[in-house]
């Protein structure tokens, strides 16, 4: 088994593909309660649409819950650097692995991180802006996030 395969396998504890350890808490770079962050308008509109959909289905968007954020990268090293950066700041790694690039817009490495946050755009805009910037800096793509209705 190569070092990359061992690292990938270590991220899949319990066979579920997720690390269920309680993180020390997400530590965003920006004040997540201050309204729209630096991210592109495409994420701000999506954040608002997700919040509206949650509320339409009876969910309180100010209730904190796990939010799942999706990243795509061209190389293992880019994905691993993003994983390590976000893990050090309290995000949990949900999924980390290689995907068929024909199904992922040419990006073979997929990373999903979990952050406990309220799915309201006043909280999510700064987070998604920061994640979009990080992915771009590393040569990847931040594709957005999803969560469950509570």
Secondary structure, DSSP 8 states (H G I E B T S, - for coil): --HHHHHHHHTSGGGTTS--S--S----SS-TTSS--SS-HHHHHHHHHHHHHHHHTT--TTSEEEEEEEEEESSHHHHHHHHHHHHHTT-EEEEEEE--GGGTTT--EEEEEEEEEE-SHHHHHHHHHHHHHHHHHTT-EEEEEEE---
